[in-house]
């Protein structure tokens, strides 16, 4: 169950990052409110995940998946460039997250 909490926490963390971007420095009410709610939710879910997964692994997987989510959003919704080098770095994150999952005792 801890890995499900961790995955959900990472998705909510990506929502947080996207909401912060759209809040324009916390000057817009709706994205700011979403960011605050997402921050509280992702923290709670990460804490639940850390009950069964070591803290270092949890944090690394959480931040890696969330980063991939924000980058993907940037490419799709914000027309950010996606070159071969960027794809390669994203693949390395996926490989690292998968490796940590395979090596995790939980």
Steps between C-alpha positions, in 0.01 A plus 500: 500500500793733569598506132147604403515786750838597359378499140194705592718740700724549196203574273365753750848653527500550123162672534656721768787599272266577212266701726793703635603582144149614411461700822738763359687538828191429711315799354210301352250355747390172339841358412634620835221318685564189293871521578436527874260203497737294288794582729311378806373190321835399354668542837241278669521232231881505507491455877269198458734354239799544732339266751596209275772635270835643617507880508777541243338268250160660557628851448702414192217311331247770599707784362602310187146404400370847582777658292411279204137606537584870497738462205236306307244769574744767384561321171132428432326812634768768494682407179832454676764333281559127522831400350687174495720597796196594709329171413816312598511672839133422557569136412779492757256621766256225404777239511614627840148499645437150364830377640423640842160328494661168409765531770264625772417258781143636521 
